[in-house]
């Protein structure tokens, strides 16, 4: 019964529909007031408005610290859609959809339709994916590129084929894209897993030369890594030479300071693990539960587990755990930064629950002669154990729909109830009134970076400059915070408060704003 439900095509479409719906609504009502979304959105805005295609600034005129690739994509999408909201959020949404498709196809082709369904469900139905799917950030595009590189390594190990020039060019292109999305952080998610494979090669070189040779397929050669790093360093060198403050803001503060504890707030070593268990629930619990059952069936012989583990499963384990370990060693931490290990964990879960592994190519210590896959990508399991695993997987699907769906919907409802998008609504109304009355207006310097984007202005204006421009007759309207408005009104002439004002929001969401007109 459980197997037939999981294999039913309608179940697949239900999971796809629910995941896609959660991707779409996860950040409603749309706003740019948290998670540094305004900084990322401002890069493409400056590209279009001021022609800053390679080096941008933040709304407060600091040097933008991220490479420009995602900004280029958003700028191109704006040319097609003429909508900033869509162009800012489509890169993450399209990357999330592409990730789900690649993950489903890889798991289904290697481990069967049930494993593909669970892998897709695990990716779409957790607390991180719907949140990041339309967030104006670079996390989802970066995760897609990292997954494509890791997936190619997985295929090479699984098929036992050598790296060709075309494959190396493909890896170089993907690494370059990752570098131009978020810099060398891509190394933290891939190189530890590759290093663990190198250790395995050394251990198995004398015991099983054939296995060692196949594990060597995790390494595509030095040239893709060096080439992509050279491209990134070219961008960095240009910034140091041509952009004042680039070295201090980007090189020292954004990259090097991440490894210290003086500038960025450090977090404890174990920070990511409990957050991952929570944000990836119930799938994190399922992965651990299946592994415990498998170890119990082997009478807790860990050596037997690794000896009979398939080579591609060993890579998935190294990829996931290696990235988690290295990211945990970096003092500066934030929950969403660990997201790129979610896709390999989904594929690892697919390997665990696979009913059979007709395409398996052996274990981490044997030749590629094994026929089926068990709970952790090992030897076949008893039918009753497989049935139990499928029941757990089906229960996890139901729980994840209720848990993730309920959490996401509650966030959306609270967002509208507490008017989380109050500034966005205010900015839209000001633009509409300014267009109707042909006002010349500016925004007085404020803490909320998203305000510039809501009002589609490229720069804040200092209060003294605002007074001079107003009294000189060069402005018809000013947007100012409620804190600065009284003092400003005493210095400008023929001014009155408009009825337009931002709605009151929670304290942590920022301050209120008013529109001053003649």
C-alpha positions, 0 to 999 in steps of 0.5 A, a space after each residue: 500500500 505504502 509503496 504504491 502510493 509513493 510510486 503513484 505519479 499523482 503523489 509526485 505532482 502533489 509534492 511538486 505543486 505544494 513545493 512550488 506554491 511554498 516557493 512562491 509565497 514563502 516571502 510574502 509580503 515582498 519587502 527588502 528590509 531584512 537579510 541584507 536584501 536591499 544591498 543585493 537588490 541595489 547592485 542591479 538597480 545601480 547597474 541600470 540607473 548608473 551603469 556600474 556593471 562591475 563594482 557597485 555601492 550599497 544604499 549608504 554608499 559603501 562598497 558592495 562586497 559581493 561579486 556582480 554576477 547575480 546583479 547582472 542576471 537581475 539587470 537582464 531580467 529587468 530588461 525583459 520584465 520591466 519589473 524590479 520585484 520580479 527581476 530581483 526574485 526570479 534568479 533565486 526562484 529559477 535556481 530553486 526550481 532547477 535544483 529540484 529538477 536536477 535533484 529529482 532526475 539524478 535520484 530517480 535515475 540512480 535509485 528509482 522513482 520512490 527515492 527521487 520523490 523523497 529527494 525532491 520532497 526533502 528539498 522542497 519541504 523544509 524550512 530553508 528552501 521556501 524561505 530562500 526561493 524568493 529571497 533577494 540573496 545569492 544563496 540559492 543560485 550559489 547552491 545550484 552551482 555547487 550542486 551541479 559541480 558535486 553532481 558531476 563528481 558523483 556521476 564520475 565516481 558512480 560510472 568510473 569514468 575519467 575526466 575529459 577536457 570537456 568535463 574540466 571546462 564544464 567544472 571551470 565554467 561552474 566554478 567561475 560562476 560560483 566565484 562571481 556569485 559569492 567568491 571563494 566560499 565555493 571551496 568550503 563546500 567542495 574541497 573538504 569532501 574531495 580531501 576526504 576522498 583523497 584520504 580514502 584513496 591513500 587508505 585503499 591504494 594497497 588493499 583495493 587498487 581498483 576502488 582507489 582508482 575510482 575514488 580518484 575520480 572525485 578530483 577533476 584536476 587543478 586547472 578548473 580551480 586555478 583558472 576560476 580563482 584567476 578570474 575572481 582575482 582579476 575582479 578583485 585586482 580591478 576593485 583594489 585599483 579602481 574602487 576607493 575603499 575596496 581593499 578595506 571593505 571587501 578584501 579585509 572586512 568581507 573575506 579575511 575578517 570572516 576568519 577572525 572574531 573582531 569584526 563579525 560576530 562569532 558563533 560557537 563551533 556547534 552553531 550549524 548542527 542544531 540549526 540544520 537538524 531543526 531547519 531540515 526536519 523531519 528529513 534530518 531525523 529520517 536520515 539519522 533514523 535510517 542510519 541508526 537502524 542500519 548500524 543496529 542491523 550490523 551490530 554497530 560495526 562501523 567498519 562494516 558500514 564503510 566497507 560495504 558503502 557504495 562509492 557514490 554514497 561515500 562521496 555524498 557523505 564526504 560532500 555533506 559532512 566535509 562542508 558542514 565541518 569546514 563551515 563550522 570552523 569559520 567563526 562568522 556564521 549565519 543559518 542560511 550560509 549552510 544551505 548548499 549542503 541541503 541538496 547533497 543531503 537530499 541525494 544521500 537520503 535518496 541513496 538510503 531509502 532506495 529499494 534497489 540499486 541496479 546502477 550501483 558500481 560497488 562499495 568503498 572497498 569492493 569492486 562494482 559488482 553489488 546488485 542492490 542498495 540498502 539503507 545507506 547505499 550498502 547491501 540489500 535489506 530485508 523486504 520487511 525493513 524496506 517496507 518500514 523505511 518506505 512507511 517512515 518516508 511517507 510519514 516524513 512527507 506528510 509531516 513535512 507538508 504540514 510542518 513546512 506548509 503551516 510554518 510558511 503560511 503562518 509567516 505570510 499571515 503574520 507578515 500581512 497582519 503586522 504590515 511587514 511591507 509597510 515601507 514598500 507600500 509607502 514607497 509605491 504610494 509616494 511614487 504614484 503621487 509624485 508622478 501624478 503631480 510631477 514632483 521633484 523629490 528626494 529621500 533624506 538620509 535614513 537607516 532603512 536601506 530599502 527605502 531608496 529602492 521603494 522610491 527608486 532613487 539612487 542616493 540619499 540626501 543629507 539633511 543640510 543639503 535637503 534644506 538648501 535644495 528645498 529653500 532654493 526651489 529645486 524640490 517639491 517633496 521630501 521623504 524623511 523619517 518621523 524622527 528628523 521631520 520636526 527639526 527639518 520642518 523648522 528650517 524649510 519654508 512653505 512646507 506641510 506634512 502630506 497625508 502619506 506616511 508609512 504605517 507603524 511597524 514593529 520596532 525591529 522593522 525600522 522607523 516611520 516615514 512621512 512625506 513633506 510637500 509644498 
